[in-house]
């Protein structure tokens, strides 16, 4: 099967060059022309896809060659792009920046090659003129398999400045497809983990996206960008489908490692095959749907759409609730998923919702399956920055002094509602909080890098950890969780 969805990858020499402004504005500008636009983001970022969704009216989806493996980038892209006229993929960091110590893996350039997509390079031209030609030439010629099809000049100061930049770029052989001037209202506020999510800004976010769209509409050659997108090569793979991946039988589990006090090295060797979390169940055998509550709202904005799609395909009725507003869990809740977000910003409000905190605590005490990632981990602690939380875990959480950020290779150390011990997964950490202790008596994960350590908690039906994972890489995780919800 081949597919030729028109597509562009928006990249830059470095972070802060204006990728999000250009990508989001381009999505919105194409959508304003009546096109169905598929929005994507390279890497594990949860925040930019929220702005993409505002721009297009479609769910923003991530393409991460580290978390999901290079082999899933094309299928996941085609899944998101079903029925669309064009796709815009926002890159991550600089064009050639990938997972630390892994070469090009998970870089924007790597994903562009996997998608056979042309790259548009966004350059912050605010402090240069003729040098821009050397910069663009270097990025365009570094890897002959990466096709830089055009450049968009950002933060151009004047007509004279633009003329100097265009003159210099004539010798680089890369066409200028847009010129954007500095516009204050396009900037979006940031804090300790990046941009402020859409769910927290609401009207202001809508206005920012509209401003981005107008800036791109006025400053960019949309016809030329559309033509470049149509020049993308065909993809010879099938679209990912949650029901199809859950219908296949998973491989057998790895041997269960020792859980002694001195963990043997095999716990921290995620190289080699990465099996799906096994349980041998088929979707058809699941019977009637089981209700699973998923935390949402302004405090819990970090999630991958594929998680809910997998849960639904495995037989769940997914119901979203807001821990800031809802005082009870949805009626009939048989499982709970609490993803990432910013509970530290809303600690007082979350704490004040005592009825819901008690409901979550009682649910966990009764052995109902709970899967909590990062923000969810904090919410389950006794307290967060001195504010009472759910008290499910005998741990406290607080804001720390340094940012913890990076990809992780991990292996499950304890049987849980998500995986059997020995299941290998790749994940990502992104937080400035500290949980003490960092692991329970039955840790969730053994992590190899940047240092060997155990992490997270497995207690009763609870799996709580700082590690963000992408279940599309291990669909058996969703199947196992739904079955545990059904039988708990």
LINJO-V65687 format. One record per residue. N is the residue number from 1. PSI is psi as a letter, one per 40 degrees, with the letter a starting at -180 (none if undefined). OMEGA is omega as a letter, one per 30 degrees, with the letter a starting at -180 (NA if undefined). BURIAL is b if it has 24 or more other C-alpha atoms within 12 Angstrom, else e. Layout:
# LINJO-V65687
{{N;PSI;OMEGA;BURIAL} {N;PSI;OMEGA;BURIAL}}
This chain:
# LINJO-V65687
{{1;h;l;e} {2;i;l;e} {3;i;a;b} {4;f;l;b} {5;h;l;b} {6;h;a;b} {7;i;l;b} {8;i;l;b} {9;h;l;b} {10;h;a;b} {11;i;a;b} {12;i;l;b} {13;d;a;b} {14;i;l;b} {15;i;l;e} {16;e;a;b} {17;e;l;b} {18;e;a;b} {19;d;a;b} {20;d;l;b} {21;d;a;b} {22;d;a;b} {23;d;a;b} {24;d;l;b} {25;d;l;b} {26;d;l;b} {27;d;a;b} {28;d;a;b} {29;d;l;b} {30;d;l;b} {31;d;l;b} {32;e;l;e} {33;e;l;e} {34;e;l;e} {35;i;l;b} {36;h;a;b} {37;h;l;b} {38;h;a;b} {39;h;a;b} {40;i;l;b} {41;h;l;b} {42;h;l;b} {43;a;a;b} {44;e;a;b} {45;h;l;b} {46;e;a;b} {47;d;a;b} {48;d;l;b} {49;d;l;b} {50;d;l;b} {51;d;l;b} {52;d;a;b} {53;d;l;b} {54;d;a;b} {55;d;a;b} {56;e;a;b} {57;e;l;b} {58;i;a;b} {59;h;l;b} {60;h;a;b} {61;i;a;b} {62;i;l;b} {63;h;a;b} {64;h;a;b} {65;e;l;b} {66;d;a;b} {67;d;a;b} {68;e;a;b} {69;i;a;b} {70;d;a;b} {71;e;a;b} {72;e;a;b} {73;d;l;b} {74;d;l;b} {75;d;l;b} {76;d;l;b} {77;d;a;b} {78;d;l;b} {79;d;a;b} {80;d;a;b} {81;e;l;b} {82;h;l;b} {83;e;a;e} {84;i;l;b} {85;d;a;b} {86;i;l;b} {87;i;l;b} {88;h;a;b} {89;h;l;b} {90;h;a;b} {91;a;a;b} {92;h;l;b} {93;a;l;b} {94;i;a;b} {95;d;a;b} {96;e;a;b} {97;h;a;b} {98;a;l;b} {99;h;a;b} {100;h;l;e} {101;e;a;e} {102;f;l;e} {103;b;a;e} {104;e;a;b} {105;h;l;b} {106;e;l;b} {107;i;l;b} {108;d;l;b} {109;d;l;b} {110;d;a;b} {111;d;l;b} {112;d;l;b} {113;d;l;b} {114;d;a;b} {115;e;a;b} {116;f;a;b} {117;i;l;b} {118;i;a;b} {119;h;l;b} {120;h;a;b} {121;h;l;b} {122;h;a;b} {123;h;l;b} {124;h;a;b} {125;e;a;b} {126;d;a;b} {127;f;a;e} {128;i;l;e} {129;c;a;b} {130;d;a;b} {131;e;a;e} {132;d;a;b} {133;d;l;b} {134;d;l;e} {135;d;a;b} {136;d;l;b} {137;d;a;b} {138;d;a;e} {139;d;a;b} {140;d;a;b} {141;e;a;e} {142;d;l;e} {143;h;a;e} {144;e;l;e} {145;e;l;e} {146;h;a;b} {147;h;l;b} {148;h;a;b} {149;e;a;b} {150;i;a;b} {151;i;l;b} {152;h;a;b} {153;h;a;b} {154;i;l;b} {155;f;l;b} {156;h;a;b} {157;d;a;e} {158;i;l;e} {159;d;l;e} {160;d;l;e} {161;d;l;b} {162;d;a;b} {163;d;l;e} {164;d;a;e} {165;d;a;b} {166;d;l;b} {167;d;a;e} {168;d;a;b} {169;e;l;b} {170;d;a;e} {171;e;a;e} {172;e;l;b} {173;e;l;e} {174;h;a;b} {175;i;l;b} {176;h;a;b} {177;e;l;b} {178;i;l;b} {179;h;a;b} {180;h;l;b} {181;i;l;b} {182;h;l;b} {183;h;a;e} {184;d;a;e} {185;e;l;e} {186;d;a;b} {187;i;l;b} {188;i;a;b} {189;i;l;e} {190;i;l;e} {191;a;a;e} {192;d;l;e} {193;e;l;b} {194;a;a;e} {195;i;l;b} {196;h;a;b} {197;i;a;b} {198;d;a;b} {199;d;a;b} {200;e;a;b} {201;d;l;e} {202;b;a;e} {203;d;l;e} {204;d;l;e} {205;d;l;b} {206;d;l;b} {207;d;l;e} {208;d;l;b} {209;d;l;b} {210;d;l;b} {211;d;l;b} {212;d;a;b} {213;d;a;b} {214;d;l;b} {215;d;l;b} {216;d;a;b} {217;d;a;b} {218;d;a;e} {219;e;a;b} {220;i;l;b} {221;g;a;b} {222;d;l;b} {223;d;l;e} {224;d;l;e} {225;d;l;b} {226;d;l;b} {227;d;l;e} {228;d;l;b} {229;d;a;b} {230;e;l;b} {231;e;l;e} {232;i;l;b} {233;i;l;b} {234;i;l;e} {235;h;a;b} {236;g;l;e} {237;i;l;e} {238;i;l;b} {239;i;l;b} {240;i;l;b} {241;h;a;b} {242;d;a;b} {243;d;a;b} {244;d;a;e} {245;d;l;b} {246;e;a;b} {247;e;a;e} {248;i;l;e} {249;h;a;e} {250;i;l;b} {251;i;l;e} {252;i;a;e} {253;i;l;b} {254;i;l;b} {255;i;l;e} {256;h;a;e} {257;i;l;b} {258;i;l;e} {259;f;l;b} {260;i;a;e} {261;d;l;e} {262;g;a;e} {263;h;l;e} {264;i;a;e} {265;d;a;e} {266;d;l;b} {267;d;a;b} {268;f;l;b} {269;g;a;b} {270;e;l;b} {271;i;l;e} {272;a;a;e} {273;i;l;e} {274;g;a;b} {275;i;l;b} {276;i;l;b} {277;h;a;b} {278;i;l;b} {279;e;l;b} {280;e;a;b} {281;i;l;b} {282;i;a;b} {283;d;a;b} {284;d;a;e} {285;e;a;e} {286;d;l;b} {287;a;a;e} {288;i;a;e} {289;i;l;b} {290;h;a;b} {291;h;l;b} {292;h;l;b} {293;h;l;b} {294;h;a;b} {295;h;l;b} {296;a;a;b} {297;a;a;b} {298;d;a;b} {299;e;a;b} {300;g;a;b} {301;e;a;b} {302;h;l;b} {303;i;l;b} {304;h;a;b} {305;d;a;b} {306;d;l;b} {307;d;l;b} {308;d;l;b} {309;d;l;b} {310;d;l;b} {311;d;l;b} {312;d;l;b} {313;d;l;b} {314;e;l;b} {315;e;a;b} {316;i;l;b} {317;h;a;b} {318;h;a;b} {319;h;a;b} {320;h;l;b} {321;i;a;b} {322;h;a;b} {323;e;l;b} {324;d;a;b} {325;d;a;b} {326;h;a;b} {327;e;l;e} {328;i;l;b} {329;i;l;b} {330;i;l;b} {331;h;l;e} {332;e;a;e} {333;h;l;b} {334;e;l;b} {335;i;a;b} {336;h;l;b} {337;h;l;b} {338;h;a;b} {339;a;a;b} {340;i;l;b} {341;a;a;b} {342;g;l;b} {343;d;l;b} {344;d;l;b} {345;d;a;b} {346;f;a;b} {347;d;a;b} {348;d;a;e} {349;d;l;b} {350;d;l;b} {351;d;a;b} {352;d;l;e} {353;g;a;b} {354;d;a;b} {355;d;a;e} {356;d;l;b} {357;d;l;b} {358;d;l;b} {359;d;l;b} {360;d;l;b} {361;d;l;b} {362;d;l;e} {363;d;a;b} {364;d;l;b} {365;d;l;e} {366;e;l;e} {367;e;l;b} {368;h;a;b} {369;h;l;b} {370;h;l;b} {371;h;a;b} {372;h;l;b} {373;h;l;b} {374;c;l;b} {375;d;l;b} {376;d;l;b} {377;d;a;b} {378;d;a;b} {379;d;a;b} {380;e;a;b} {381;i;l;b} {382;d;a;b} {383;i;l;b} {384;h;a;b} {385;f;l;b} {386;e;l;e} {387;h;l;b} {388;h;l;b} {389;a;a;b} {390;d;l;b} {391;f;l;b} {392;d;a;b} {393;i;l;b} {394;g;a;b} {395;i;l;b} {396;i;a;b} {397;i;l;b} {398;i;l;b} {399;h;l;b} {400;a;a;e} {401;e;a;e} {402;i;l;e} {403;h;l;e} {404;h;a;e} {405;h;l;b} {406;i;l;b} {407;i;a;b} {408;h;l;b} {409;h;a;b} {410;i;l;b} {411;h;l;b} {412;h;a;b} {413;e;a;b} {414;i;l;b} {415;h;a;b} {416;a;l;b} {417;e;l;b} {418;d;a;b} {419;i;l;b} {420;i;l;b} {421;h;a;b} {422;e;l;b} {423;h;l;b} {424;h;l;b} {425;i;l;b} {426;i;a;b} {427;a;a;b} {428;h;l;b} {429;i;a;b} {430;g;a;b} {431;i;l;b} {432;f;l;b} {433;i;l;b} {434;h;l;b} {435;h;a;b} {436;h;f;b} {437;i;a;e} {438;e;l;b} {439;i;l;b} {440;a;l;b} {441;d;l;e} {442;g;a;b} {443;i;l;b} {444;d;a;b} {445;i;l;b} {446;h;a;b} {447;h;a;b} {448;d;a;b} {449;i;g;b} {450;e;l;e} {451;i;l;e} {452;h;a;e} {453;i;l;b} {454;i;a;b} {455;i;l;b} {456;a;a;b} {457;h;l;b} {458;h;a;b} {459;h;a;b} {460;b;l;b} {461;e;a;b} {462;h;l;b} {463;h;a;b} {464;h;a;b} {465;i;l;b} {466;e;a;b} {467;h;l;b} {468;h;l;b} {469;i;l;b} {470;h;a;b} {471;e;l;b} {472;d;l;b} {473;d;a;b} {474;g;a;b} {475;d;l;b} {476;d;l;b} {477;d;l;b} {478;d;a;b} {479;d;l;b} {480;d;a;b} {481;d;l;b} {482;d;l;b} {483;d;l;b} {484;d;l;b} {485;d;a;b} {486;d;a;b} {487;e;a;e} {488;none;NA;b}}
